């Protein structure tokens, strides 16, 4: 399990993803992009415009799942992904990811919409 990037080598923009099975996760994204059905529209548009040859898939972090079956591997993977999102900030001009709002930010937005 681990963290991977889809890098647009023409612009250096990246999409950061995670998967419990890295090879399977990367293959899923490649298939979606090739089929024109990737859920990230900006990434899909650049893929269509620039072509597969302008994108690289890179594994940037990986670890073994916990030996204890009572431990949820997804929790560790989410922590890894959050750390890399914080470090790389692949948003806007730097990347294709959408910034996830914190619980506090969501509550503030909800409060403002009620006034």
C-alpha positions in Angstrom: 0.0 0.0 0.0 1.2 3.5 -0.6 1.1 6.9 -2.2 1.6 7.6 -5.9 1.7 10.6 -8.3 0.5 11.1 -11.8 2.8 13.8 -13.0 2.1 16.0 -16.1 5.7 16.2 -17.3 4.8 19.2 -19.6 3.6 21.4 -16.7 4.9 19.5 -13.6 1.3 19.5 -12.2 0.6 16.3 -10.2 -2.3 14.3 -9.0 -1.6 12.6 -5.7 -3.4 9.3 -5.0 -3.3 6.4 -2.6 -4.1 2.7 -2.8 -4.1 -0.3 -0.6 -2.7 -2.2 -3.7 -0.4 0.3 -5.5 -0.1 -1.6 -8.8 -3.9 -2.1 -8.9 -4.6 1.6 -8.0 -2.2 2.9 -10.6 -3.6 0.5 -13.3 -7.1 1.7 -12.4 -6.1 5.3 -13.0 -4.4 4.5 -16.3 -7.4 2.6 -17.5 -9.8 5.4 -16.5 -7.6 8.0 -18.2 -7.3 5.9 -21.4 -11.0 5.3 -21.5 -11.8 9.0 -20.9 -13.6 8.3 -17.7 -11.3 9.6 -15.0 -13.3 11.3 -12.2 -10.8 14.2 -12.1 -12.0 16.3 -15.1 -8.9 18.6 -15.2 -6.5 15.7 -15.3 -8.7 13.9 -17.9 -8.7 17.0 -20.1 -4.9 17.5 -19.9 -4.5 13.7 -20.7 -6.7 14.0 -23.7 -5.0 17.3 -24.9 -1.3 16.3 -24.2 -1.4 12.5 -24.6 -0.3 9.6 -22.4 3.4 10.2 -23.3 3.3 13.5 -21.3 2.4 11.7 -18.0 4.5 9.7 -15.6 3.3 7.5 -12.7 5.6 7.6 -9.7 5.4 5.7 -6.4 6.5 8.2 -3.7 5.8 6.2 -0.5 4.9 2.7 0.5 4.6 0.5 3.5 3.5 -3.0 4.4 0.0 -3.5 5.8 -0.1 -4.1 9.5 0.3 -7.7 10.7 -2.5 -7.3 13.1 -5.8 -7.9 11.2 -7.7 -5.9 13.8 -5.8 -2.7 12.6 -7.4 -1.0 9.6 -4.8 -0.4 6.9 -7.0 2.4 5.5 -6.4 4.5 8.6 -2.6 4.3 8.1 -3.0 5.0 4.4 -5.2 8.1 5.0 -2.6 9.4 7.4 0.1 8.9 4.8 -2.0 10.6 2.2 -2.8 13.6 4.4 0.9 14.0 5.2 1.9 14.0 1.5 -1.0 16.4 0.6 0.2 18.8 3.3 3.8 18.6 2.1 3.2 18.8 -1.7 0.0 20.9 -1.7 -1.0 19.6 -5.2 -3.8 22.2 -5.7 -4.6 24.9 -8.2 -1.6 25.6 -10.5 0.5 23.0 -8.7 -1.8 20.0 -9.1 -5.0 18.3 -9.9 -6.2 17.5 -6.3 -9.1 19.2 -4.7 -8.4 20.6 -1.3 -10.3 18.8 1.4 -11.9 21.2 3.8 -11.5 20.5 7.5 -14.5 19.9 9.8 -14.0 23.4 11.2 -14.0 25.0 7.7 -17.2 23.1 6.8 -18.9 24.2 10.0 -17.9 27.9 9.4 -19.3 27.7 5.8 -22.5 26.1 7.1 -22.9 28.9 9.7 -22.3 31.6 7.1 -25.0 30.2 4.8 -27.6 30.4 7.6 -27.1 34.1 8.2 
